[in-house]
């Protein structure tokens, strides 16, 4: 009897083991099939992204002037040290940080306010939400050209409006003032990208549960307290994503600066990406341009880690 029970237990154990092996085998087969399906796309992505990144990284260790029959010379970290010891580089980094933090900060503040306004659904909120798509849909080059004409010192719309209201007595060449030019570029960038921030935050607001907000209202919390102490903490994941995406994008700003000011006047709107462009194509220093591109990557990754360190809360994603 005991022998029969032992044989039955062994049989059941063997059946369970075979079932587990069969399941693992099916899972492995699914994994192999998935890899086969994804492999062509991965090869294309690696060919498009990984190889240019590696070639640019290798180029950053060479003195590589442009032109026919130019010889590349290995200089090690010479390009990086040359940039890090250049005063213009650090001034450009400072201007880029100023552009990034002012632009992203104002976009977040205005976007959050507009998102809350749309979420409260006042009269005409649907038109307001629809109108936000227009600035965001405009290509960046077109946006830069439009604001360049608005700021034009001879026939710009800004001068025309201020003249009509009697705020100025003659046309002002706005883009020739070194201390004002960067702020004017920031205004153009905010007009273009703030609607994207507002629409994303409004979608996040719409997904929030209203139970906590209603309970806080019953407990006597006013609208500002409910917004700042309940909705904003719940929006932290969406805000984190917005900050990372917009900070990386703003730190790499090029096209709008190129169109509006071309880095002037007196290099006062020169950003790090524009400096990379000048070294790579205008000055013919491709090695320094490659080094600058990797320095940009280091700065943007560092900023992303800082945002994650201070804003990411794992329990809020559960």
C-alpha positions in Angstrom: 0.0 0.0 0.0 2.8 2.4 0.9 4.6 1.5 -2.2 1.5 2.2 -4.3 1.1 5.6 -2.7 4.8 6.4 -3.2 4.5 5.5 -6.9 1.4 7.7 -7.3 3.2 10.6 -5.6 6.2 10.2 -7.8 4.0 10.1 -10.9 2.2 13.2 -9.9 5.5 14.9 -9.2 6.8 13.9 -12.6 3.7 15.1 -14.3 4.0 18.5 -12.6 7.7 18.7 -13.5 6.9 17.9 -17.2 4.1 20.5 -17.2 6.5 23.2 -15.8 9.2 22.2 -18.4 6.5 22.4 -21.1 5.4 25.8 -20.0 9.0 27.0 -19.9 9.6 25.6 -23.3 6.5 27.5 -24.7 7.7 30.7 -23.0 11.1 30.3 -24.5 9.6 29.6 -27.9 7.5 32.8 -27.5 10.6 34.7 -26.5 12.5 33.4 -29.6 9.6 34.4 -31.8 9.5 37.9 -30.3 13.2 38.3 -30.8 12.9 37.2 -34.4 10.1 39.7 -35.0 12.0 42.6 -33.3 15.4 41.8 -34.7 15.0 43.7 -38.1 13.8 46.8 -36.3 16.6 46.6 -33.8 19.2 46.2 -36.6 17.8 49.3 -38.4 17.8 51.3 -35.1 21.3 50.3 -34.3 22.5 51.2 -37.8 20.8 54.6 -37.7 21.7 55.6 -34.1 24.5 53.5 -32.6 26.9 53.7 -35.5 26.7 57.5 -35.9 27.1 57.9 -32.1 30.2 55.7 -32.1 31.7 57.4 -35.1 31.1 60.8 -33.6 32.6 59.7 -30.3 35.7 58.5 -32.1 35.9 61.7 -34.1 35.9 63.7 -30.9 39.4 62.4 -30.1 40.8 63.7 -33.4 41.8 67.1 -34.8 39.6 66.9 -37.9 39.6 70.0 -40.1 37.2 70.1 -43.1 38.4 70.4 -46.6 40.0 68.3 -49.3 43.1 66.2 -48.4 42.9 67.2 -44.8 44.6 64.8 -42.4 43.0 63.8 -39.1 45.4 63.9 -36.1 44.8 62.0 -32.9 44.7 64.4 -30.0 43.1 62.3 -27.2 41.1 64.5 -24.9 42.6 67.6 -26.4 39.3 68.8 -27.9 37.5 68.3 -24.6 40.2 70.2 -22.7 40.3 73.0 -25.2 36.6 73.5 -24.8 36.6 73.2 -21.0 39.3 75.9 -20.9 37.6 78.2 -23.3 35.8 81.2 -21.7 33.3 81.4 -24.6 32.3 77.8 -23.9 31.4 78.5 -20.3 29.6 81.7 -21.2 27.6 79.8 -23.7 26.8 77.1 -21.1 25.5 79.8 -18.8 23.3 81.3 -21.5 22.0 77.9 -22.4 21.1 77.2 -18.8 19.4 80.5 -18.5 17.3 79.9 -21.6 16.5 76.3 -20.4 15.4 77.1 -16.9 13.5 80.4 -17.7 11.8 78.9 -20.7 10.8 75.5 -19.1 9.9 77.2 -15.8 7.5 79.7 -17.4 6.1 77.0 -19.7 5.3 74.8 -16.8 3.7 77.6 -14.7 1.6 78.9 -17.6 0.8 75.4 -18.9 -0.4 74.3 -15.4 -2.5 77.4 -15.0 -4.1 77.0 -18.5 -4.6 73.2 -17.9 -6.5 74.0 -14.6 -8.5 76.6 -16.4 -9.6 74.2 -19.1 -10.2 71.5 -16.5 -12.6 73.8 -14.6 -14.6 74.1 -17.9 -15.5 77.8 -18.0 -17.5 79.3 -20.9 -15.5 78.7 -24.2 -13.1 76.1 -22.7 -13.5 73.9 -25.8 -12.4 76.7 -28.1 -9.5 77.5 -25.8 -8.3 73.9 -25.9 -8.6 73.8 -29.6 -6.8 77.0 -30.1 -3.8 75.7 -28.2 -3.1 73.3 -31.0 -2.3 76.1 -33.4 1.0 77.4 -31.9 2.2 73.9 -31.2 1.4 72.7 -34.7 3.4 75.5 -36.3 6.9 74.2 -37.4 9.7 75.6 -35.3 11.4 77.2 -38.4 8.1 78.9 -39.3 7.7 80.0 -35.7 11.2 81.5 -35.6 10.6 83.3 -38.9 7.3 84.7 -37.7 8.8 86.1 -34.5 11.8 87.4 -36.4 9.4 89.6 -38.4 7.4 90.5 -35.3 10.6 91.8 -33.7 11.8 93.6 -36.9 13.1 97.1 -36.1 11.8 98.6 -39.4 8.3 97.2 -39.9 7.7 94.6 -37.2 4.3 94.0 -35.7 5.6 94.6 -32.1 6.7 98.2 -33.0 3.4 98.8 -34.8 1.3 97.7 -31.9 3.3 99.7 -29.4 3.2 102.8 -31.6 -0.6 102.5 -31.9 -0.9 102.5 -28.1 1.5 105.4 -27.8 4.0 103.4 -25.7 6.9 104.2 -28.0 7.6 107.3 -30.2 9.8 105.6 -32.8 10.5 102.1 -34.0 12.9 100.2 -31.8 15.5 97.6 -33.2 14.7 95.1 -30.4 17.1 92.3 -31.5 20.1 94.6 -31.4 20.0 95.0 -27.6 22.3 92.3 -26.1 20.5 92.1 -22.8 17.1 91.8 -24.4 17.6 89.5 -27.3 17.7 86.2 -25.3 14.5 87.1 -23.5 12.8 87.8 -26.8 13.9 84.4 -28.1 12.5 82.8 -24.9 9.1 84.5 -25.5 9.0 83.0 -29.0 9.9 79.5 -27.6 7.2 79.7 -24.9 4.6 80.7 -27.4 5.4 77.7 -29.4 5.9 74.9 -26.8 3.7 76.0 -23.8 0.5 74.7 -25.5 2.0 71.2 -25.6 2.7 71.3 -21.8 -0.8 72.6 -21.1 -2.5 69.9 -23.2 -0.5 67.1 -21.5 -1.2 68.4 -18.0 -4.9 68.9 -18.8 -5.1 65.3 -19.9 -3.4 64.3 -16.6 -5.8 66.4 -14.6 -8.8 64.8 -16.4 -7.5 61.4 -15.3 -7.3 62.3 -11.6 -9.9 60.9 -9.2 -12.3 63.6 -8.0 -13.0 61.9 -4.7 -10.1 63.4 -2.8 -10.9 66.9 -4.2 -14.6 66.6 -3.2 -13.6 65.3 0.3 -11.3 68.2 0.7 -14.0 70.7 -0.3 -16.3 69.1 2.3 -13.6 69.6 4.9 -13.4 73.3 4.1 -10.4 73.5 1.8 -10.5 76.4 -0.6 -9.8 76.0 -4.4 -6.1 77.0 -4.1 -5.5 74.6 -1.2 -7.2 71.8 -3.2 -5.2 72.6 -6.3 -1.8 72.9 -4.6 -2.1 70.2 -1.9 -4.1 67.5 -3.8 -3.9 67.9 -7.5 -0.3 69.1 -7.9 1.2 66.1 -5.9 -0.9 63.7 -8.0 0.4 65.4 -11.1 4.0 64.9 -10.1 4.6 62.0 -12.6 3.2 64.0 -15.5 5.2 67.1 -14.4 8.4 65.0 -14.2 7.9 63.7 -17.8 7.2 67.2 -19.0 10.3 68.6 -17.2 12.6 66.0 -18.6 11.3 66.2 -22.2 11.2 70.0 -22.3 14.5 70.5 -20.5 16.4 68.2 -22.9 14.7 69.8 -25.8 15.4 73.4 -24.6 19.0 72.6 -23.7 19.5 71.5 -27.3 17.8 74.6 -28.8 19.1 75.6 -32.2 16.6 76.3 -34.9 14.7 79.2 -33.3 18.0 80.9 -32.3 19.3 80.4 -35.8 16.3 82.0 -37.4 15.7 84.9 -35.0 19.1 86.1 -34.0 21.8 83.8 -35.5 23.5 83.8 -32.1 23.8 87.6 -31.9 24.1 90.3 -31.0 27.7 90.0 -29.8 27.1 86.2 -29.1 24.5 87.1 -26.4 22.1 84.4 -27.7 24.7 81.9 -28.6 23.7 78.5 -27.2 25.8 75.4 -26.8 24.1 73.6 -29.8 24.7 76.7 -31.9 28.3 76.8 -30.9 28.6 73.1 -31.9 27.1 74.0 -35.3 29.6 76.9 -35.8 32.6 74.7 -34.9 31.5 71.8 -37.0 30.4 73.6 -40.2 31.4 77.3 -40.1 34.9 77.0 -38.5 35.7 73.6 -39.9 36.6 72.0 -36.6 34.7 68.7 -36.7 36.6 67.2 -33.8 35.7 70.0 -31.4 32.1 69.9 -32.7 31.9 66.2 -31.9 33.4 66.8 -28.5 30.8 69.5 -27.8 28.0 67.2 -28.9 29.0 64.7 -26.2 29.3 67.4 -23.6 25.7 68.4 -24.4 24.7 64.8 -23.8 26.4 64.7 -20.4 24.7 67.9 -19.4 21.2 66.8 -20.5 21.6 63.3 -18.8 22.7 65.0 -15.6 19.7 67.3 -15.6 17.4 64.4 -16.2 18.9 62.5 -13.3 18.5 65.6 -11.0 14.8 65.8 -11.9 14.3 62.1 -11.3 16.1 62.3 -8.0 14.0 65.1 -6.6 10.6 64.5 -8.2 10.3 60.7 -8.8 8.2 58.9 -6.1 7.9 55.1 -6.8 4.8 54.8 -4.6 2.9 57.2 -6.9 3.3 54.9 -9.9 1.8 51.9 -8.1 
